Amino acid sequence: MSKCRPVCNCFLTPDVKLGQGGIATNRPLGDRPLEKIVSGLDAERERYIAMLAEDLERLVQQLSNMPEVRQVIVFGSYAAGRRDLLTDLDLLVV
C-alpha cells in the first residue's frame, strides 16, 4: 500500500508538505524571494490568458465552419470577465 494520503483530490508523499495557500511544495518558500514567486505567477497567468483567447478564437472558427452549428455561446467565468489561472472555457454549441 502507498504511503501517500489524499488531500484535495491529489496525493502527497510523506516528504511533501502543504505550503502557503494549500500549494504542495517540498521546499520552504523562504529560499525564493516573494517577488520572484509573484512575478513568475504573473507571467504564467499572462501566458494562460493568451492561450485561452487563442483557443477560444480557434474553436469558434472551427465550429462556425460546420453547417450544423448555428450558435456558439460562451458562458461561465470567462464570459463573466474572469481571467486567471483557474479560468476555463465553457461553451454551449447549438
Backbone as JSON, one array per atom type, in Angstrom:
{
  "sequence": "MSKCRPVCNCFLTPDVKLGQGGIATNRPLGDRPLEKIVSGLDAERERYIAMLAEDLERLVQQLSNMPEVRQVIVFGSYAAGRRDLLTDLDLLVV",
  "N": [[0.83, -1.18, 0.0], [0.46, 2.27, -0.74], [2.26, 5.03, 0.7], [1.12, 7.44, 0.47], [-1.23, 10.08, 1.07], [-4.6, 11.09, 0.56], [-5.3, 14.44, -0.37], [-7.34, 16.97, -1.02], [-8.11, 15.94, -3.65], [-5.6, 15.25, -4.6], [-2.41, 13.65, -4.18], [-0.09, 13.43, -1.57], [3.24, 12.74, -0.89], [5.04, 11.45, 1.96], [7.23, 13.22, 2.34], [6.48, 15.64, 1.34], [5.11, 18.75, 2.02], [2.24, 20.79, 2.75], [2.23, 23.96, 1.45], [1.97, 27.56, 1.74], [-1.3, 28.68, 1.14], [-2.21, 26.19, 0.4], [-0.67, 25.01, -1.55], [1.21, 22.39, -2.81], [4.42, 21.7, -1.8], [7.86, 20.82, -1.61], [9.84, 22.26, -0.57], [10.78, 25.02, 1.45], [9.11, 28.2, 1.18], [10.77, 30.21, 1.77], [13.3, 30.11, 0.54], [13.14, 31.38, -1.86], [12.71, 34.61, -3.13], [9.75, 36.48, -2.43], [8.89, 38.25, -4.39], [9.89, 37.09, -6.74], [8.37, 34.77, -6.88], [5.78, 35.82, -7.17], [6.08, 37.35, -9.54], [6.65, 35.3, -11.3], [4.22, 33.9, -11.26], [2.59, 35.89, -12.31], [3.58, 36.09, -14.92], [3.02, 33.5, -15.84], [0.23, 33.56, -15.66], [-0.38, 35.51, -17.6], [0.5, 34.2, -19.93], [-1.28, 32.04, -19.92], [-3.77, 33.34, -20.13], [-3.52, 34.44, -22.7], [-3.36, 32.06, -24.14], [-5.93, 30.98, -23.64], [-7.54, 32.88, -25.0], [-6.63, 32.52, -27.64], [-7.3, 29.81, -28.02], [-10.09, 29.92, -27.76], [-10.76, 31.55, -29.95], [-9.87, 29.91, -32.05], [-11.48, 27.61, -31.66], [-14.09, 28.67, -32.02], [-13.88, 29.49, -34.67], [-13.46, 27.01, -35.99], [-15.83, 25.66, -35.28], [-17.73, 27.37, -36.41], [-17.43, 26.86, -39.05], [-18.77, 24.54, -39.47], [-21.67, 23.35, -40.89], [-23.91, 22.49, -39.46], [-23.79, 23.76, -37.04], [-25.24, 26.34, -35.32], [-24.95, 28.31, -33.42], [-22.57, 29.51, -31.08], [-22.07, 29.67, -27.76], [-20.53, 31.37, -25.19], [-20.04, 30.88, -21.8], [-20.01, 31.12, -18.21], [-17.09, 31.56, -16.1], [-15.16, 32.77, -17.83], [-16.76, 34.19, -19.66], [-17.84, 35.98, -17.9], [-15.78, 37.65, -17.48], [-13.6, 36.87, -15.98], [-10.21, 36.25, -15.73], [-7.82, 34.29, -15.05], [-5.53, 31.88, -13.61], [-7.27, 29.87, -12.93], [-9.36, 29.9, -14.63], [-11.5, 28.54, -17.1], [-12.71, 27.45, -20.33], [-16.03, 27.59, -21.1], [-18.32, 26.34, -23.22], [-21.31, 26.43, -25.1], [-22.73, 24.72, -27.64], [-24.89, 25.16, -30.24]],
  "CA": [[0.0, 0.0, 0.0], [1.21, 3.51, -0.85], [2.32, 5.88, 1.88], [0.53, 8.74, 0.13], [-2.54, 10.31, 1.63], [-5.35, 12.01, -0.29], [-5.52, 15.8, 0.1], [-7.96, 17.79, -2.07], [-8.02, 15.25, -4.93], [-4.23, 15.0, -5.02], [-1.74, 12.82, -3.21], [1.17, 13.95, -1.08], [4.13, 11.76, -0.28], [5.36, 11.91, 3.31], [8.23, 14.29, 2.37], [5.91, 16.86, 0.77], [4.26, 19.48, 2.95], [1.4, 21.81, 2.14], [2.76, 25.31, 1.63], [1.01, 28.64, 1.88], [-2.38, 28.63, 0.16], [-2.53, 24.82, 0.03], [0.16, 24.56, -2.66], [2.14, 21.34, -2.39], [5.82, 22.03, -2.05], [8.77, 20.07, -0.76], [10.85, 23.18, -0.1], [10.14, 26.2, 2.05], [9.03, 29.37, 0.32], [11.8, 31.14, 2.19], [14.52, 30.1, -0.28], [12.89, 32.19, -3.05], [12.07, 35.88, -2.77], [8.33, 36.55, -2.75], [8.75, 38.96, -5.66], [10.12, 36.14, -7.83], [7.21, 33.88, -6.93], [4.65, 36.59, -7.7], [6.32, 37.68, -10.94], [6.51, 34.05, -12.05], [2.79, 33.64, -11.4], [2.06, 36.9, -13.23], [3.98, 35.69, -16.28], [2.26, 32.3, -16.17], [-1.15, 34.0, -15.86], [-0.45, 36.19, -18.9], [0.59, 33.15, -20.97], [-2.51, 31.26, -19.88], [-4.83, 34.19, -20.67], [-3.32, 34.49, -24.15], [-3.71, 30.74, -24.66], [-7.38, 30.87, -23.62], [-8.09, 33.7, -26.08], [-6.31, 31.84, -28.9], [-8.11, 28.59, -28.11], [-11.47, 30.3, -28.0], [-10.86, 32.01, -31.35], [-9.71, 28.73, -32.91], [-12.67, 26.77, -31.52], [-15.23, 29.34, -32.65], [-13.65, 29.44, -36.12], [-13.7, 25.64, -36.44], [-17.24, 25.35, -35.12], [-18.53, 28.16, -37.34], [-17.29, 26.24, -40.38], [-19.64, 23.37, -39.52], [-23.0, 23.83, -41.26], [-24.93, 22.14, -38.47], [-23.65, 24.63, -35.86], [-25.95, 27.62, -35.5], [-24.55, 29.31, -32.44], [-21.61, 29.13, -30.05], [-22.3, 30.56, -26.61], [-19.52, 31.29, -24.14], [-20.64, 31.19, -20.51], [-19.14, 30.8, -17.08], [-16.15, 32.56, -15.59], [-14.54, 33.52, -18.92], [-17.76, 35.12, -20.17], [-18.05, 36.99, -16.88], [-14.62, 38.51, -17.43], [-12.54, 36.35, -15.13], [-9.05, 35.8, -16.49], [-6.73, 33.9, -14.17], [-5.08, 30.51, -13.81], [-8.36, 28.93, -12.64], [-10.41, 30.11, -15.62], [-11.57, 27.61, -18.21], [-13.65, 27.87, -21.36], [-17.31, 26.88, -21.1], [-19.01, 26.63, -24.49], [-22.55, 25.74, -25.46], [-22.81, 24.72, -29.1], [-26.26, 24.91, -30.68]],
  "C": [[0.88, 1.25, 0.0], [1.2, 4.27, 0.46], [1.81, 7.28, 1.58], [-0.84, 8.85, 0.78], [-3.29, 11.3, 0.76], [-5.53, 13.37, 0.38], [-6.07, 16.59, -1.08], [-7.76, 17.19, -3.46], [-6.6, 15.13, -5.46], [-3.59, 14.15, -3.93], [-0.4, 13.42, -2.85], [1.98, 12.8, -0.51], [4.53, 12.29, 1.09], [6.36, 13.06, 3.36], [7.71, 15.61, 1.82], [4.95, 17.48, 1.78], [3.38, 20.44, 2.18], [1.97, 23.17, 2.48], [1.63, 26.3, 1.79], [-0.05, 28.55, 0.79], [-2.7, 27.22, -0.3], [-1.71, 24.3, -1.14], [1.16, 23.54, -2.15], [3.55, 21.74, -2.76], [6.69, 21.2, -1.13], [9.94, 20.94, -0.34], [10.16, 24.41, 0.48], [10.12, 27.36, 1.06], [10.16, 30.35, 0.63], [13.06, 31.14, 1.34], [14.33, 30.84, -1.6], [12.24, 33.49, -2.62], [10.62, 35.9, -3.24], [8.1, 37.24, -4.08], [8.94, 38.03, -6.85], [8.94, 35.2, -7.99], [6.04, 34.59, -7.59], [4.87, 36.91, -9.17], [6.24, 36.44, -11.82], [5.05, 33.69, -12.27], [2.15, 34.63, -12.36], [2.36, 36.52, -14.67], [3.18, 34.47, -16.73], [0.8, 32.65, -16.45], [-1.31, 34.66, -17.23], [-0.38, 35.19, -20.05], [-0.71, 32.37, -21.06], [-3.68, 32.05, -20.46], [-4.73, 34.27, -22.19], [-3.71, 33.16, -24.79], [-5.23, 30.55, -24.69], [-8.01, 31.65, -24.77], [-7.84, 33.04, -27.44], [-7.15, 30.59, -29.09], [-9.56, 28.91, -28.41], [-11.66, 30.73, -29.45], [-10.79, 30.82, -32.32], [-10.95, 27.84, -32.87], [-13.88, 27.38, -32.21], [-15.09, 29.29, -34.17], [-13.96, 28.03, -36.66], [-15.18, 25.29, -36.37], [-18.1, 26.12, -36.11], [-18.43, 27.64, -38.77], [-18.16, 24.99, -40.53], [-21.07, 23.83, -39.81], [-24.08, 23.53, -40.22], [-24.85, 23.0, -37.2], [-24.29, 25.98, -36.16], [-25.43, 28.71, -34.59], [-23.52, 28.71, -31.49], [-21.74, 30.15, -28.93], [-21.19, 30.31, -25.59], [-20.21, 31.69, -22.84], [-19.65, 30.87, -19.41], [-18.18, 31.93, -16.75], [-15.5, 33.39, -16.69], [-15.5, 34.57, -19.48], [-18.02, 36.25, -19.19], [-16.84, 37.91, -16.72], [-13.48, 38.03, -16.56], [-11.42, 35.81, -16.0], [-7.92, 35.52, -15.51], [-6.4, 32.44, -14.42], [-6.15, 29.47, -13.51], [-9.49, 29.02, -13.65], [-10.33, 29.02, -16.69], [-12.56, 28.16, -19.24], [-14.89, 26.97, -21.3], [-18.05, 27.3, -22.36], [-20.27, 25.79, -24.6], [-22.67, 25.85, -26.96], [-24.22, 24.29, -29.5], [-26.24, 24.61, -32.17]]
}
